[in-house]
């Protein structure tokens, strides 16, 4: 067990960055199309192919999910991933025909790192297509997730602290695996004011983000947001996340897991889901094992674990970046 999202069989994660521009891309590549859903809570999101994951659509499975820095420019990373997968013959085809390429389903979400001091004078050639291709190739290597300043979290800030990429996983007594990956560029703070403790401390396992316990925190100080960002603007602050299970889920069940996983952000970041944030959670299933027992109860179990894993992933990412 790596304690990251690559503990889920049936997927790989690739990361690429450009140090001079202080930005990067993360690709989650599925071995086979994975049932997926999305839940958006922030007031300023930036997404691609999110409508395809709405209820009642023709397509309910994805080939890959892309997370990127670069704000709107970062959506170009998913275009490159889509083109590369299409060239490999992957994608949706309603009626396969010779000479007609399939349509890879590659949803994406972006975070804002344009004002972090990196060299963004790229003119008409932003680096995101190249970063998308590099991250896609990296996803095929089977490597564990690099935490901290890596991938889409390379140029992120979590409040006024360095942000980054985090991941965490869990397995139930009956063998269901659940995991989360997060790129943390939040307006809110992940730490309790005046301490090194993370808001996610109650969910920490084996000292994975420093082992600092929550201090006493007086109720009258609840509007002290600690190391949150000053003077935030819309779309400049976002936490992007992917939660995955190896249990077979329907699209509706995946959607409920995405909704429940958002609670992991609320456990780890304060405040969260503000008008300044573009918080997005993708949920996916690799369907490597049957969903055990009553389906509604099993979905609730997976959703609760996804929220716990996401809270841990957020803290792990910032801890590693710091």
C-alpha positions in Angstrom: 0.0 0.0 0.0 1.4 3.4 -1.0 -1.3 5.3 0.9 -2.3 7.1 -2.3 -4.7 6.8 -5.1 -2.6 4.3 -7.1 -3.6 1.7 -4.4 -6.7 1.4 -6.5 -6.2 -1.2 -9.2 -7.1 -0.1 -12.7 -5.6 3.3 -12.8 -2.4 5.3 -13.0 -1.5 8.8 -12.1 0.9 11.0 -14.0 2.4 14.4 -13.0 4.3 17.0 -14.9 5.4 20.5 -14.2 7.3 23.4 -15.6 9.4 24.9 -12.9 10.0 28.3 -14.5 6.3 28.9 -15.0 5.5 27.4 -11.5 2.6 25.3 -12.9 1.8 21.7 -13.6 -0.7 19.0 -14.7 -1.9 15.8 -13.2 -3.6 13.0 -15.2 -5.5 10.1 -13.7 -5.6 7.5 -16.5 -8.0 4.5 -16.3 -7.1 1.1 -17.8 -10.7 0.9 -19.0 -13.5 3.4 -19.1 -14.6 4.2 -15.5 -18.0 5.2 -14.3 -17.6 8.8 -13.1 -19.5 11.7 -11.6 -18.8 15.3 -10.6 -19.8 17.6 -7.8 -19.0 21.4 -8.0 -19.3 23.5 -4.9 -17.1 26.6 -5.3 -18.3 29.8 -6.7 -15.7 30.2 -9.5 -15.1 26.8 -11.1 -13.3 26.1 -14.4 -14.1 22.7 -16.0 -14.2 20.8 -19.3 -16.6 18.0 -20.2 -18.4 18.4 -16.9 -21.8 18.4 -18.6 -21.2 14.9 -19.9 -21.2 13.6 -16.3 -24.7 15.0 -15.6 -27.5 12.6 -14.9 -29.3 11.2 -17.9 -26.4 11.7 -20.4 -25.4 9.3 -23.2 -22.0 8.7 -21.8 -21.4 7.6 -18.2 -17.7 6.5 -18.2 -14.4 8.4 -18.7 -11.0 7.4 -20.1 -9.1 9.9 -18.0 -9.5 12.9 -15.7 -7.1 15.9 -15.9 -6.3 18.4 -13.2 -4.3 21.4 -14.2 -2.9 24.7 -13.1 -3.0 27.7 -15.5 -6.6 28.7 -15.1 -8.4 28.7 -18.4 -5.1 28.0 -20.3 -4.8 24.8 -18.3 -7.8 23.3 -20.1 -5.5 22.8 -23.0 -3.8 19.9 -21.1 -7.0 17.9 -21.5 -7.2 18.6 -25.2 -3.7 17.1 -25.6 -4.6 14.0 -23.5 -7.8 13.6 -25.5 -5.8 13.7 -28.8 -3.2 11.2 -27.6 -5.8 8.7 -26.3 -7.8 9.1 -29.6 -4.6 8.3 -31.5 -4.3 5.1 -29.4 -7.9 4.1 -30.4 -9.4 4.8 -27.0 -12.7 6.6 -26.6 -16.4 6.4 -27.1 -17.9 5.4 -30.4 -21.7 5.1 -30.8 -21.3 3.2 -34.1 -17.6 2.3 -34.8 -16.7 2.8 -38.4 -13.4 2.6 -40.3 -11.8 6.0 -40.7 -13.9 7.6 -37.9 -11.9 8.2 -34.8 -13.4 7.5 -31.4 -14.1 10.3 -28.9 -12.0 10.0 -25.7 -14.0 11.2 -22.6 -11.6 13.4 -20.6 -13.2 15.7 -18.1 -10.9 18.3 -16.5 -10.8 21.0 -13.9 -8.3 23.8 -13.4 -6.9 25.9 -10.6 -5.6 29.5 -10.7 -1.8 29.8 -10.4 -1.2 32.6 -12.9 -0.2 35.2 -10.3 2.2 33.1 -8.3 5.4 34.8 -9.7 6.2 32.2 -12.3 7.2 33.1 -15.9 3.8 33.2 -17.7 4.9 35.1 -20.8 4.1 32.2 -23.1 2.3 34.2 -25.7 0.3 31.9 -28.0 2.0 28.7 -26.8 1.0 28.0 -23.2 2.9 24.9 -21.9 -0.2 22.9 -21.0 -0.5 20.7 -24.1 3.1 19.6 -23.6 2.5 19.1 -19.9 -0.7 17.1 -20.5 1.2 14.8 -22.9 4.0 14.4 -20.4 1.7 13.6 -17.5 -0.2 11.1 -19.6 3.0 9.2 -20.4 4.0 9.4 -16.7 0.6 7.9 -15.8 1.6 4.7 -17.7 4.6 4.0 -15.6 2.8 2.8 -12.5 4.7 5.1 -10.1 3.1 6.3 -6.8 1.9 9.9 -6.5 4.5 12.5 -5.7 3.2 14.6 -2.8 3.7 18.3 -2.3 5.0 20.5 -5.2 4.1 18.2 -8.1 1.6 18.0 -10.9 -1.3 20.4 -10.9 -0.4 21.4 -7.3 3.1 22.6 -8.3 2.3 26.3 -8.2 -0.6 26.2 -5.7 -1.1 28.1 -2.4 -3.2 26.8 0.4 -4.3 30.0 2.0 -1.0 31.8 2.7 0.9 28.5 2.9 2.5 26.6 0.1 -0.2 24.4 -1.5 0.4 21.2 -3.3 -0.7 17.7 -4.3 -1.8 15.2 -1.7 -3.2 11.7 -1.7 -4.5 9.1 0.7 -6.1 5.7 0.7 -8.1 3.3 2.9 -9.3 -0.3 2.7 -12.4 -1.7 4.6 -12.5 -4.9 6.5 -14.2 -6.6 3.6 -11.6 -5.4 1.1 -13.2 -2.3 -0.6 -10.5 0.2 -1.5 -11.2 4.0 -1.5 -8.7 6.7 -2.2 -8.4 10.4 -2.9 -6.1 12.8 -4.7 -6.2 16.5 -4.1 -4.5 19.6 -5.6 -4.9 22.3 -2.9 -5.0 26.0 -4.0 -7.6 27.1 -1.4 -8.6 30.5 -0.2 -9.1 29.0 3.3 -6.4 27.7 5.7 -5.7 24.1 6.4 -4.1 24.8 9.8 -5.6 25.8 13.1 -4.7 29.5 13.8 -1.6 29.8 16.0 -0.5 26.2 15.7 1.0 23.6 13.3 -2.0 21.3 13.7 -4.2 20.6 10.6 -7.9 20.9 10.8 -7.9 17.3 9.4 -6.0 16.0 12.4 -8.8 13.8 13.8 -8.6 11.7 10.6 -4.8 11.4 10.4 -3.2 7.9 10.2 0.3 7.0 11.4 1.5 10.6 11.6 1.1 11.1 7.9 1.0 14.9 8.2 3.1 15.5 11.2 1.1 14.1 14.1 0.1 17.5 15.6 -3.1 17.2 17.6 -5.8 19.8 17.6 -5.3 22.5 20.3 -8.1 23.9 22.3 -9.7 26.5 20.1 -12.1 29.1 21.8 -15.5 29.5 20.2 -15.2 33.2 20.2 -12.3 33.0 17.8 -14.2 31.1 15.1 -14.0 34.0 12.7 -10.2 33.9 12.9 -9.3 32.1 9.7 -5.6 32.0 10.4 -3.5 31.6 7.3 -6.2 32.2 4.8 -5.4 34.4 1.7 -5.8 38.1 1.9 -7.7 40.0 -0.9 -8.9 36.9 -2.8 -10.5 37.2 -6.2 -12.9 35.0 -8.0 -11.3 31.9 -9.7 -8.0 32.4 -7.9 -8.6 29.7 -5.3 -9.6 26.1 -5.9 -9.2 22.7 -4.4 -9.5 20.0 -7.1 -10.0 16.4 -6.1 -10.5 12.9 -7.5 -11.9 10.1 -5.3 -11.9 6.6 -6.6 -13.1 3.1 -5.4 -12.6 -0.3 -6.8 -16.2 -1.2 -5.9 -18.6 -1.2 -8.8 -20.8 1.9 -8.7 -23.6 3.1 -10.9 -23.5 6.7 -12.1 -26.0 7.8 -9.5 -24.0 6.1 -6.7 -20.8 7.7 -8.0 -22.6 11.1 -7.9 -23.5 10.5 -4.3 -19.9 9.6 -3.4 -18.8 12.8 -5.0 -21.3 14.8 -2.9 -20.3 13.1 0.3 -16.6 13.5 -0.5 -17.0 17.2 -0.5 -17.3 17.0 3.3 -13.6 16.0 3.3 -12.8 19.6 2.1 -14.9 21.0 4.9 -13.0 18.9 7.4 -9.6 20.1 6.1 -10.0 23.7 5.0 -11.6 26.7 6.7 -13.4 28.4 5.2 -14.3 26.4 2.1 -16.7 26.5 -0.9 -16.5 30.3 -0.8 -17.5 32.6 -3.7 -13.7 32.8 -4.4 -13.2 29.1 -4.7 -13.8 26.8 -7.6 -13.9 23.5 -5.6 -14.5 20.4 -7.7 -14.7 16.7 -6.8 -14.7 13.9 -9.4 -15.7 10.5 -8.2 -14.9 7.3 -10.2 -15.2 3.5 -10.0 -12.8 1.0 -11.5 -15.4 -1.7 -10.8 -12.8 -4.4 -9.9 -15.1 -5.8 -7.2 -18.8 -6.2 -6.6 -20.5 -3.7 -4.3 -21.2 -5.8 -1.1 -24.5 -5.9 0.8 -27.3 -3.4 0.4 -26.3 -0.9 -2.3 -27.4 2.2 -0.5 -25.5 1.3 2.7 -22.4 0.4 0.8 -22.5 3.6 -1.1 -22.8 5.5 2.2 -19.7 3.6 3.5 -17.7 4.4 0.4 -18.8 8.1 0.5 -17.8 8.4 4.2 -14.4 6.9 3.5 -13.9 9.1 0.5 -14.5 12.2 2.6 -12.0 11.0 5.2 -9.4 10.2 2.5 -9.9 13.6 0.9 -9.4 15.4 4.2 -6.2 13.4 4.7 -5.0 14.0 1.2 -5.5 17.8 1.5 -3.4 17.9 4.7 -0.8 15.5 3.3 -0.4 17.7 0.2 0.2 20.9 2.1 2.4 19.2 4.7 4.6 17.8 2.0 4.7 21.2 0.2 5.8 22.9 3.4 
